[in-house]
Amino acid sequence: MLSKADMRSYRRQLLDLKKRLGGDMSDLEERALRGAGGQANGNLSNLPLHPADLGTDTFEEELNLALLENQDQILDEVNDALESIDEGTFGRCENCGQEIPAGRLQALPYARYCVGCARLLQGAT
């Protein structure tokens, strides 16, 4: 069973992660949505002059959008973990109900499942 001090520590860790993710997401949104061509570099146009530049810009935009989607998913997990602290269910596996080991929570404070259940559920998908 997690102590009140442990819960405060995990809450603080999750809030710090949430703040960091918010900043990272803003940066990724800016980069992903700035459009092809990037910054003007002295050309008459903001568009790249070479097709390879367009391909690179497209790849970077897609990568940034994928990273943004991943960050958004983690932010949802963090918010759910903060909610579970408020509800008193934090640190319990959502599948089997057993306590999630402290080492796992320290590494992944928004973990929903113990290692065994996470492996089972990951193998099922």
Contact map, one row per residue, 1 for C-alpha under 8 A:
11100000000000000000000000000000000000000000000000000000000000000000000000000000000000000000000000100000000000000000000000000
11110110000000000000000000000000000000000000000000000000000000000000000000000000000000000010000000000000000000000000000000000
11111110000000000000000000000000000000000000000000000000000000000000000000000000000000000000000000000000000000000000000000000
01111111000000000000000000000000000000000000000000000000000000000000000000000000000000000000000000000000000000000000000000000
00111111100000000000000000000000000000000000000000000000000000000000000000000000000000000000000000000000000000000000000000000
01111111110000000000000000000000000000000000000000000000000000000000000000000000000000000000000000000000000000000000000000000
01111111111000000000000000000000000000000000000000000000000000000000000000000000000010000000000000000000000000000000000000000
00011111111100000000000000000000000000000000000000000000000000000000000000000000000000000000000000000000000000000000000000000
00001111111110000000000000000000000000000000000000000000000000000000000000000000000000000000000000000000000000000000000000000
00000111111111000000000000000000000000000000000000000000000000000000000000000000000000000000000000000000000010000000000000000
00000011111111100000000000000000000000000000000000000000000000000000000000000000010010000000000000000000000000000000000000000
00000001111111110000000000000000000000000000000000000000000000000000000000000000000000000000000000000000000000000000000000000
00000000111111111000000000000000000000000000000000000000000000000000000000000000000000000000000000000000000010000000000000000
00000000011111111100000000000000000000000000000000000000000000000000000000000100110000000000000000000000000011000000000000000
00000000001111111110000000000000000000000000000000000000000000000000000000000000000000000000000000000000000000000000000000000
00000000000111111111000000000000000000000000000000000000000000000000000000000000000000000000000000000000000000000000000000000
00000000000011111111100000000000000000000000000000000000000000000000000000000100000000000000000000000000000000000000000000000
00000000000001111111110000000000000000000000000000000000000000000000000000100110000000000000000000000000000000000000000000000
00000000000000111111111000000000000000000000000000000000000000000000000000000000000000000000000000000000000000000000000000000
00000000000000011111111100000000000000000000000000000000000000000000000000000000000000000000000000000000000000000000000000000
00000000000000001111111110000000000000000000000000000000000000000000001000100000000000000000000000000000000000000000000000000
00000000000000000111111111000000000000000000000000000000000000000000000000000000000000000000000000000000000000000000000000000
00000000000000000011111111100000000000000000000000000000000000000000000000000000000000000000000000000000000000000000000000000
00000000000000000001111111110000000000000000000000000000000000000000001000000000000000000000000000000000000000000000000000000
00000000000000000000111111111000000000000000000000000000000000000001001100000000000000000000000000000000000000000000000000000
00000000000000000000011111111100000000000000000000000000000000000000000000000000000000000000000000000000000000000000000000000
00000000000000000000001111111110000000000000000000000000000000000000000000000000000000000000000000000000000000000000000000000
00000000000000000000000111111111000000000000000000000000000000011011000000000000000000000000000000000000000000000000000000000
00000000000000000000000011111111100000000000000000000000000000011001000000000000000000000000000000000000000000000000000000000
00000000000000000000000001111111110000000000000000000000000000000000000000000000000000000000000000000000000000000000000000000
00000000000000000000000000111111110000000000000000000000000010010000000000000000000000000000000000000000000000000000000000000
00000000000000000000000000011111111000000000000000000000000111111000000000000000000000000000000000000000000000000000000000000
00000000000000000000000000001111111000000000000000000000000010000000000000000000000000000000000000000000000000000000000000000
00000000000000000000000000000111111101000000000000000000000000000000000000000000000000000000000000000000000000000000000000000
00000000000000000000000000000001111111000000000000000000000010000000000000000000000000000000000000000000000000000000000000000
00000000000000000000000000000000011111000000001100000100110010000000000000000000000000000000000000000000000000000000000000000
00000000000000000000000000000000001111110000011100001100100000000000000000000000000000000000000000000000000000000000000000000
00000000000000000000000000000000011111110000011000000000100000000000000000000000000000000000000000000000000000000000000000000
00000000000000000000000000000000000011111000010000000000000000000000000000000000000000000000000000000000000000000000000000000
00000000000000000000000000000000000011111110111000000000000000000000000000000000000000000000000000000000000000000000000000000
00000000000000000000000000000000000000111110010000000000000000000000000000000000000000000000000000000000000000000000000000000
00000000000000000000000000000000000000011111000000000000000000000000000000000000000000000000000000000000000000000000000000000
00000000000000000000000000000000000000011111110000000000000000000000000000000000000000000000000000000000000000000000000000000
00000000000000000000000000000000000000000111110000000000000000000000000000000000000000000000000000000000000000000000000000000
00000000000000000000000000000000000000010011111100000000000000000000000000000000000000000000000000000000000000000000000000000
00000000000000000000000000000000000011111011111100000000000000000000000000000000000000000000000000000000000000000000000000000
00000000000000000000000000000000000111010000111110000000000000000000000000000000000000000000000000000000000000000000000000000
00000000000000000000000000000000000110000000111111101100000000000000000000000000000000000000000000000000000000000000000000000
00000000000000000000000000000000000000000000001111101000000000000000000000000000000000000000000000000000000000000000000000000
00000000000000000000000000000000000000000000000111111100000000000000000000000000000000000000000000000000000000000000000000000
00000000000000000000000000000000000000000000000111111110000000000000000000000000000000000000000000000000000000000000000000000
00000000000000000000000000000000000000000000000001111111000000000000000000000000000000000000000000000000000000000000000000000
00000000000000000000000000000000000010000000000111111111100000000000000000000000000000000000000000000000000000000000000000000
00000000000000000000000000000000000110000000000101111111110000000000000000000000000000000000000000000000000000000000000000000
00000000000000000000000000000000000000000000000000111111111000000000000000000000000000000000000000000000000000000000000000000
00000000000000000000000000000000000000000000000000011111111100000000000000000000000000000000000000000000000000000000000000000
00000000000000000000000000000000000111000000000000001111111110000000000000000000000000000000000000000000000000000000000000000
00000000000000000000000000000000000100000000000000000111111111000000000000000000000000000000000000000000000000000000000000000
00000000000000000000000000000000000000000000000000000011111111100000000000000000000000000000000000000000000000000000000000000
00000000000000000000000000000001000000000000000000000001111111110000000000000000000000000000000000000000000000000000000000000
00000000000000000000000000000011101100000000000000000000111111111000000000000000000000000000000000000000000000000000000000000
00000000000000000000000000000001000000000000000000000000011111111100000000000000000000000000000000000000000000000000000000000
00000000000000000000000000000001000000000000000000000000001111111110000000000000000000000000000000000000000000000000000000000
00000000000000000000000000011011000000000000000000000000000111111111000000000000000000000000000000000000000000000000000000000
00000000000000000000000000011001000000000000000000000000000011111111100000000000000000000000000000000000000000000000000000000
00000000000000000000000000000000000000000000000000000000000001111111110000000000000000000000000000000000000000000000000000000
00000000000000000000000000010000000000000000000000000000000000111111111000000000000000000000000000000000000000000000000000000
00000000000000000000000010011000000000000000000000000000000000011111111100000000000000000000000000000000000000000000000000000
00000000000000000000000000000000000000000000000000000000000000001111111110000000000000000000000000000000000000000000000000000
00000000000000000000000000000000000000000000000000000000000000000111111111000000000000000000000000000000000000000000000000000
00000000000000000000100110000000000000000000000000000000000000000011111111100000000000000000000000000000000000000000000000000
00000000000000000000000010000000000000000000000000000000000000000001111111110000000000000000000000000000000000000000000000000
00000000000000000000000000000000000000000000000000000000000000000000111111111000000000000000000000000000000000000000000000000
00000000000000000000000000000000000000000000000000000000000000000000011111111100000000000000000000000000000000000000000000000
00000000000000000100100000000000000000000000000000000000000000000000001111111110000000000000000000000000000000000000000000000
00000000000000000000000000000000000000000000000000000000000000000000000111111111000000000000000000000000000000000000000000000
00000000000000000000000000000000000000000000000000000000000000000000000011111111100000000000000000000000000001000000000000000
00000000000001001100000000000000000000000000000000000000000000000000000001111111110000000000000000000000000011000000000000000
00000000000000000100000000000000000000000000000000000000000000000000000000111111111000000000000000000000000000000000000000000
00000000000000000000000000000000000000000000000000000000000000000000000000011111111100000000000000000000000001000000000000000
00000000000001000000000000000000000000000000000000000000000000000000000000001111111110000100000000000000000011110000000000000
00000000001001000000000000000000000000000000000000000000000000000000000000000111111111000000000000000000000000000000000000000
00000000000000000000000000000000000000000000000000000000000000000000000000000011111111100000000000000000000000000000000000000
00000000000000000000000000000000000000000000000000000000000000000000000000000001111111111100000000000000000000000000000000000
00000010001000000000000000000000000000000000000000000000000000000000000000000000111111111100000000000000000000000000000000000
00000000000000000000000000000000000000000000000000000000000000000000000000000000011111111000000000000000000000000000000000000
00000000000000000000000000000000000000000000000000000000000000000000000000000000001111111100000000000000000000000000000000000
00000000000000000000000000000000000000000000000000000000000000000000000000000000000111111100000000000000000000000000000000000
00000000000000000000000000000000000000000000000000000000000000000000000000000000000111111111000000000000000000000000000000000
00000000000000000000000000000000000000000000000000000000000000000000000000000000100110111111000000000000000000000000000000000
01000000000000000000000000000000000000000000000000000000000000000000000000000000000000001111100000111000100000110000000000000
00000000000000000000000000000000000000000000000000000000000000000000000000000000000000001111110011110000000000011100000000000
00000000000000000000000000000000000000000000000000000000000000000000000000000000000000000011111111110000000000011100100000000
00000000000000000000000000000000000000000000000000000000000000000000000000000000000000000001111110000000000000011000000000000
00000000000000000000000000000000000000000000000000000000000000000000000000000000000000000000111110000000000000001000100000000
00000000000000000000000000000000000000000000000000000000000000000000000000000000000000000000111111000000000000000000100000000
00000000000000000000000000000000000000000000000000000000000000000000000000000000000000000001111111100000000000000000000000000
00000000000000000000000000000000000000000000000000000000000000000000000000000000000000000001100111110000000000000100000000000
10000000000000000000000000000000000000000000000000000000000000000000000000000000000000000011100011111000000000000100000000000
00000000000000000000000000000000000000000000000000000000000000000000000000000000000000000011100001111101100000001110000000000
00000000000000000000000000000000000000000000000000000000000000000000000000000000000000000010000000111111100000000100000000000
00000000000000000000000000000000000000000000000000000000000000000000000000000000000000000000000000011111110000000000000000000
00000000000000000000000000000000000000000000000000000000000000000000000000000000000000000000000000001111111000000000000000000
00000000000000000000000000000000000000000000000000000000000000000000000000000000000000000000000000011111111110100110000000000
00000000000000000000000000000000000000000000000000000000000000000000000000000000000000000010000000011111111111100000000000000
00000000000000000000000000000000000000000000000000000000000000000000000000000000000000000000000000000111111110000000000000000
00000000000000000000000000000000000000000000000000000000000000000000000000000000000000000000000000000011111110000000000000000
00000000000000000000000000000000000000000000000000000000000000000000000000000000000000000000000000000001111111100000000000000
00000000010011000000000000000000000000000000000000000000000000000000000000000100100000000000000000000001111111100000000000000
00000000000001000000000000000000000000000000000000000000000000000000000000001101100000000000000000000000100111110000000000000
00000000000000000000000000000000000000000000000000000000000000000000000000000000100000000010000000000001100111111100000000000
00000000000000000000000000000000000000000000000000000000000000000000000000000000100000000011110000000000000001111100000000000
00000000000000000000000000000000000000000000000000000000000000000000000000000000000000000001111000010000000000111111110000000
00000000000000000000000000000000000000000000000000000000000000000000000000000000000000000001100001111001000000111111110000000
00000000000000000000000000000000000000000000000000000000000000000000000000000000000000000000000000010001000000001111111000000
00000000000000000000000000000000000000000000000000000000000000000000000000000000000000000000000000000000000000001111111100000
00000000000000000000000000000000000000000000000000000000000000000000000000000000000000000000101100000000000000001111111110000
00000000000000000000000000000000000000000000000000000000000000000000000000000000000000000000000000000000000000001111111111000
00000000000000000000000000000000000000000000000000000000000000000000000000000000000000000000000000000000000000000011111111100
00000000000000000000000000000000000000000000000000000000000000000000000000000000000000000000000000000000000000000001111111110
00000000000000000000000000000000000000000000000000000000000000000000000000000000000000000000000000000000000000000000111111111
00000000000000000000000000000000000000000000000000000000000000000000000000000000000000000000000000000000000000000000011111111
00000000000000000000000000000000000000000000000000000000000000000000000000000000000000000000000000000000000000000000001111111
00000000000000000000000000000000000000000000000000000000000000000000000000000000000000000000000000000000000000000000000111111
00000000000000000000000000000000000000000000000000000000000000000000000000000000000000000000000000000000000000000000000011111
